[in-house]
Amino acid sequence: MNIDRYINEEQDPKTVEKILGKLQDMLDSGELVTYIAVQKKPAVTLLPDCIVLTNKRIFLCEATNLGLSTNFEIFNWADLKTITFKEEFFGAKFTIVPTDNENLTVDYIPKVQARKLYQLAKEAMEKQQSQSQLNDKVSAVIEERESNDYQSFKLQPEEEPTIKEESIKVEEEDELTLKLKKLKTLFDKQLITREEYESKKLELLSQL
């Protein structure tokens, strides 16, 4: 495991190697460790706490049980309201402020590491915020387009057909005319008698 990139600000190599080993099974696909800060108290620090930044999250790592185990407080960048650090005589206090949790602080972070932590963490948070805003805009555009498409292609209620009285009258007249012509043809061909013809004609004309 190459740890050289994580010990540029005098981080304890053994602590860095140990915490990287524990994080290997905790990282998501595509998640990369970008920085590790290691606590350094004025006296000898046997079990230092660490702060680990990745491109997706921040890990606060507290050594417990004489270094045999580690407690992790893990937050996605979107879950943080802000981050702060305060330089003191011995090192700096680094504080994260979650959106729905109590503030968490790790003290005695070497000043140069605290500055680097703050810089990288702010960049990660701003990137996450920009991505969230972009996602919101894209969602709004998609929703607006879908709404417009729905309005454009919305089926209108079918209008009930309106039949004008004149049309009905013309149709009735045409049908009546055809029947009269047919009746006259039957009479001309002597297929019916005059009495039948006259009787049927009167019957048809009575329908007017």
C-alpha positions as CSV (number, residue, x, y, z in Angstrom):
1,M,0.0,0.0,0.0
2,N,1.5,3.3,-1.1
3,I,1.1,5.9,1.7
4,D,3.6,8.5,0.5
5,R,0.9,10.8,-0.8
6,Y,-0.8,10.9,2.7
7,I,2.3,11.8,4.8
8,N,3.4,15.0,3.1
9,E,2.6,17.1,6.2
10,E,4.4,14.9,8.7
11,Q,1.5,12.6,9.4
12,D,2.5,9.5,11.4
13,P,3.1,6.8,8.8
14,K,2.0,3.9,11.1
15,T,-1.2,5.6,11.9
16,V,-1.9,6.4,8.2
17,E,-1.2,2.9,7.1
18,K,-3.4,1.5,9.8
19,I,-6.4,3.7,9.1
20,L,-6.1,3.1,5.3
21,G,-6.2,-0.6,6.0
22,K,-9.4,-0.3,7.9
23,L,-11.0,2.0,5.3
24,Q,-10.4,-0.4,2.4
25,D,-13.6,-2.3,3.1
26,M,-15.6,0.8,3.9
27,L,-15.1,2.8,0.7
28,D,-17.8,2.8,-2.0
29,S,-17.1,2.0,-5.6
30,G,-15.3,5.0,-7.1
31,E,-14.5,6.5,-3.7
32,L,-11.0,7.6,-3.2
33,V,-9.1,8.9,-0.1
34,T,-7.9,12.4,-0.8
35,Y,-6.4,13.5,2.5
36,I,-5.6,12.2,6.0
37,A,-4.9,14.4,9.1
38,V,-3.5,12.8,12.2
39,Q,-3.9,14.2,15.7
40,K,-0.6,15.2,17.5
41,K,-0.9,16.2,21.1
42,P,1.8,18.1,22.9
43,A,2.9,15.0,24.8
44,V,3.4,11.6,23.3
45,T,0.3,10.6,21.3
46,L,0.0,6.9,21.6
47,L,-3.5,6.6,20.0
48,P,-4.1,9.5,17.7
49,D,-7.5,10.3,16.2
50,C,-7.7,10.9,12.5
51,I,-9.8,12.8,10.0
52,V,-10.0,11.3,6.5
53,L,-11.4,13.0,3.5
54,T,-12.6,11.2,0.4
55,N,-14.2,12.5,-2.8
56,K,-17.6,11.5,-1.3
57,R,-17.4,11.6,2.5
58,I,-15.6,12.7,5.6
59,F,-14.5,10.2,8.3
60,L,-13.8,11.1,11.9
61,C,-11.8,8.2,13.3
62,E,-11.4,7.7,17.1
63,A,-9.0,5.1,18.4
64,T,-10.5,3.0,21.2
65,N,-9.7,-0.1,23.3
66,L,-6.0,0.7,23.4
67,G,-5.9,1.0,19.6
68,L,-7.5,-2.4,19.0
69,S,-10.7,-0.8,17.5
70,T,-11.8,2.5,15.9
71,N,-15.0,4.4,16.2
72,F,-16.1,6.1,12.9
73,E,-18.3,9.1,12.5
74,I,-19.1,9.3,8.8
75,F,-20.9,12.0,6.9
76,N,-21.6,12.6,3.2
77,W,-20.6,16.0,2.0
78,A,-24.3,16.8,1.4
79,D,-25.0,16.1,5.1
80,L,-22.7,18.9,6.3
81,K,-23.9,22.5,7.0
82,T,-20.4,23.9,7.4
83,I,-16.9,23.2,8.6
84,T,-14.6,25.3,10.8
85,F,-11.1,25.2,12.3
86,K,-9.5,27.3,15.0
87,E,-5.7,27.5,15.4
88,E,-4.5,27.4,19.0
89,F,-1.1,27.4,20.7
90,F,-0.8,23.6,20.2
91,G,-2.3,22.7,16.9
92,A,-5.9,23.4,15.8
93,K,-9.4,22.4,16.5
94,F,-11.2,21.1,13.5
95,T,-15.0,21.1,13.7
96,I,-17.7,19.8,11.4
97,V,-21.3,21.0,11.6
98,P,-23.8,18.4,10.3
99,T,-27.2,19.5,9.2
100,D,-29.1,17.3,11.6
101,N,-26.6,16.3,14.3
102,E,-24.4,17.9,17.0
103,N,-21.1,19.5,16.2
104,L,-18.1,17.2,16.2
105,T,-14.6,18.4,17.0
106,V,-11.1,16.9,16.8
107,D,-8.4,18.8,18.6
108,Y,-4.6,18.9,18.3
109,I,-4.6,18.7,14.6
110,P,-1.3,20.1,13.3
111,K,-1.9,23.6,11.9
112,V,-0.6,22.9,8.5
113,Q,-2.8,19.8,8.3
114,A,-5.9,21.7,9.6
115,R,-5.5,24.3,6.8
116,K,-5.2,21.6,4.2
117,L,-8.2,19.8,5.6
118,Y,-10.3,23.0,5.6
119,Q,-9.3,23.8,2.0
120,L,-10.0,20.4,0.6
121,A,-13.2,19.9,2.6
122,K,-14.6,23.3,1.5
123,E,-13.8,22.4,-2.1
124,A,-15.6,19.1,-1.8
125,M,-18.7,20.7,-0.1
126,E,-18.9,23.5,-2.8
127,K,-18.6,20.8,-5.5
128,Q,-21.4,18.8,-3.9
129,Q,-23.5,22.0,-3.6
130,S,-22.9,22.9,-7.2
131,Q,-23.8,19.3,-8.3
132,S,-27.0,19.4,-6.2
133,Q,-28.0,22.8,-7.7
134,L,-27.3,21.4,-11.2
135,N,-29.4,18.3,-10.5
136,D,-32.2,20.5,-9.2
137,K,-32.1,22.6,-12.4
138,V,-32.1,19.5,-14.6
139,S,-35.0,18.0,-12.7
140,A,-36.9,21.3,-13.0
141,V,-36.3,21.5,-16.8
142,I,-37.3,17.8,-17.3
143,E,-40.4,18.3,-15.2
144,E,-41.3,21.5,-17.1
145,R,-40.8,19.7,-20.5
146,E,-42.9,16.8,-19.4
147,S,-45.6,19.1,-18.2
148,N,-45.6,21.0,-21.5
149,D,-45.6,17.8,-23.5
150,Y,-48.6,16.6,-21.5
151,Q,-50.4,19.8,-22.1
152,S,-49.6,19.7,-25.8
153,F,-50.7,16.1,-26.3
154,K,-53.5,16.1,-23.9
155,L,-56.5,14.5,-25.5
156,Q,-59.4,17.0,-25.7
157,P,-62.9,15.8,-25.0
158,E,-64.5,14.7,-28.1
159,E,-67.1,17.2,-29.3
160,E,-70.6,15.8,-29.8
161,P,-71.5,15.8,-33.4
162,T,-74.1,18.4,-34.2
163,I,-76.5,17.6,-37.0
164,K,-78.2,20.4,-38.6
165,E,-81.9,20.2,-39.3
166,E,-81.3,21.2,-42.9
167,S,-79.1,18.1,-43.4
168,I,-81.7,15.8,-41.9
169,K,-84.3,17.4,-44.1
170,V,-82.2,17.0,-47.2
171,E,-81.5,13.4,-46.4
172,E,-85.2,12.7,-45.8
173,E,-86.1,14.4,-49.0
174,D,-83.5,12.4,-51.0
175,E,-84.7,9.1,-49.6
176,L,-88.3,10.0,-50.3
177,T,-87.5,11.1,-53.8
178,L,-85.8,7.8,-54.5
179,K,-88.8,5.9,-53.2
180,L,-91.1,7.9,-55.4
181,K,-88.9,7.3,-58.5
182,K,-88.8,3.6,-57.7
183,L,-92.5,3.5,-57.3
184,K,-93.0,5.4,-60.7
185,T,-90.6,2.9,-62.3
186,L,-92.7,0.0,-61.1
187,F,-95.8,1.6,-62.4
188,D,-94.3,2.4,-65.8
189,K,-93.2,-1.2,-66.2
190,Q,-96.8,-2.3,-65.3
191,L,-95.6,-4.2,-62.3
192,I,-98.2,-2.5,-60.1
193,T,-101.6,-1.1,-60.9
194,R,-102.5,2.5,-61.0
195,E,-104.5,2.1,-57.8
196,E,-101.5,0.6,-56.1
197,Y,-99.3,3.3,-57.4
198,E,-101.6,6.1,-56.3
199,S,-102.2,4.5,-52.9
200,K,-98.4,4.0,-52.3
201,K,-97.6,7.5,-53.5
202,L,-100.1,9.1,-51.1
203,E,-98.6,7.0,-48.3
204,L,-95.1,8.3,-49.1
205,L,-96.1,11.9,-49.5
206,S,-97.9,11.8,-46.1
207,Q,-94.4,11.4,-44.5
208,L,-93.5,15.0,-45.4
